């Protein structure tokens, strides 16, 4: 194991940061200028409306002596108002998109600076109970986590898939396929930015595709209530035929009026009873008309893309092999426009009129369910493939943001002895690149462990998390924070951030024992010949007992893990562990050191976070007491 040096991984990241900061500056100026123009057009729009209204009033009242001239003024003002209103609304849409682009680039700056807690736009995700310890120990999910570093996914299924990929590593063949897709998408910067921009517009949606898919795969509401549909159809027919009969004189006025009144009363009562249930279904399909439009644009962008990587070609062929998906979504978009008519300010009165005339909602729902029967059989696959593409785009953005990071070599395990983690210039991916110190790290083969010693705050825990986080990145199909990494697929097991529970009557020591039991049991369940071996990372374990019993207990735990064929790293302050007969042959010791200097008459302690071979020659507990005034 070679001594580390200051990480070379910061160079090109600084360039990417400068690019994002420049974009933020340009978009901020563009947004400010557009907002000012929008504000001025608002005054013009309001003035033209008042002029049109005033001209109409003057013509109606005959004031100021212009006569019909005021009607001309009102008409011209109205036309100008409509033209300015169109420009005003169009400008508002451009401002909205500019602000989204601005948010995307501001988030990119925060990611480059590793100010991940400030990323308010990243959706929160729930951690499955079986992954809670691992996610907490390695900062996989949460406020300052790998998920936030990667978290540009915005569609609900994309968010869940990104979480699942982080928590559940893939096999070597799947990793290779993802890496090729990520490498291709990495350089498609304009395409990725447009794709992400559309996804950002979906982040405010109330109804995700999972609810839409449930509707596609569920029972038909109308088919189970066919009498309602036929009543609504009869009402529509009467409203079409009776007025014609009244005009032609075939229907007496009193009879026609009574029929239309009865039809309206029936439609009104049906609306009162059933409209709420139907609107719930409309919301399940699409709470906003904009949702369908955005999904249609996303699929359209995928349809136009010409993929080269095998994984991307598979998805593309599955989605667009018959070329019909785009047309299906266009038809769906028209129908959801009809279902959202009640939310349209311009057509709201028309909706109320149609609803009380012939129960408009059930006719629209019938059309939607006809579309479902013809087209919706593959809906689950559509959105699952879209989610996979979205996560690959998120990984590609990470690769673009860190061009100095390397794609790892993850090879299938051949036999019990073939399990290793070997990295050159490995850094912590959640640290700011300019602060990251890289180390050459090697863990394995089975039968050995990396024993990390050193003083307090010297970097032992950071090294363990660097190993764990980069193993997760590698098995995601993403690049890793290293110059190179070779490893086999592994199942990570950790014991780092243990806490007691007064409510459950569990002490810190007992909680740690339970966690270690889970780690050992899982390693033994996997066995030596499992396709995916265990990589354990144990930080300062069994501190809650006396030193002699702790050494015995640690030896037992580590020997059980080694006997099961697991590999891993253990950090400790116990410098005697490496010399114990039970562990002497298995341990490969390394250490981190500190240095002291006097600055302005005060003694200060510094660290270089560089790893050295051997056992730590120093301790710093008493010196720390002195530094805080407890000498």
Protein Blocks (a to p, Z undefined) as FASTA:
>chain_A
ZZddddfklmmmmmmmmmmmmmmmmmmmmmmmmmmmmmmmmmmmmmmmmmmmmmmmmmmn
opghlmmmmmmmmmmmmmmmmmmmmmmmmmmmmmmmmmmmmmmmmmmmmmmnopaklmmk
bccddddfklmmmmmmnomgcjbdfklmmmmcfbfklmmmmmmmmmmccdfklmmmmmmm
mmmmmmmmmlmmmmmmmmmmmmmpfbdfklmmmmmmmccfklmmmmmmmmmmmmmmmmmm
mmmmmmnopacfklmmmmmmmmmmmmmmmmmmmmmmmmmmmmmmombfklmmmmmmmmmm
mmmpccfbfklmmmmmmmmmnopmmmmmmmmmmmmmmmmmmmmmklmmmmmmmmmmnomm
lmmmmmmmmmmmmmmmmmmmmmmmmmmmmmmmmmmmmmmmmmmbccddddddfblmlccd
ddehiacfkbcfklpccddddeddehiacddeddehilmmmmmmmmmmmmmmmmnopacd
dfbdcdddddddddfbdcddfknopafklmmmmmmmmmmmmmmmnommlfbdcddddehi
hklbcfklmmmmmmmmmmmmmmnopacddddfblklmmpmklmmmpccdddddddddeeh
iacdddehiacedjdfbdfklmmmmmnopZZ
